[in-house]
Amino acid sequence: MLPDLPPLPALTRAEGELIDRYLEAVDLLGRINPARPGDTYHGLRAAQALVRKAAELRDALALMHRRGETELHGDTLARALRVLDGERRAARVALPPDGVG
C-alpha cells in the first residue's frame, strides 16, 4: 500500500502547466546525463524530445506572464515539486557520487 501523499498546493492552471513541463524537461535531462550509464541512442532521443519540452516550458512561462502572473511563488512551487517526486527526478541530473554510475 502506498503512503498517503500530501495534497498539491493550490496552483493556477498556468503554474500547474509550468510544473508539469519543468518536470518533463528534468526527466529528459536525467536521461541525457553523460555521467549515468546508458546508450547514445536513448540519449539522442531524449535530447531531441528536450527541444520540444523546452519550447513547451517557455510557452508555459509566457502564458503566465501574459496573464499577469509575473511572480513565481517559490515556496508553493517547491511544495508542488516535492509532492510530484521532483527531488528524486532532479537528482538524476546531478553527478552521481564517486564510484556510482
Secondary structure, DSSP 8 states (H G I E B T S, - for coil): ------------HHHHHHHHHHHHHHHHHHHH-TTS---HHHHHHHHHHHHHHHHHHHHHHHHHHHTT-----HHHHHHHHHHTTHHHHHHTTS---TT--
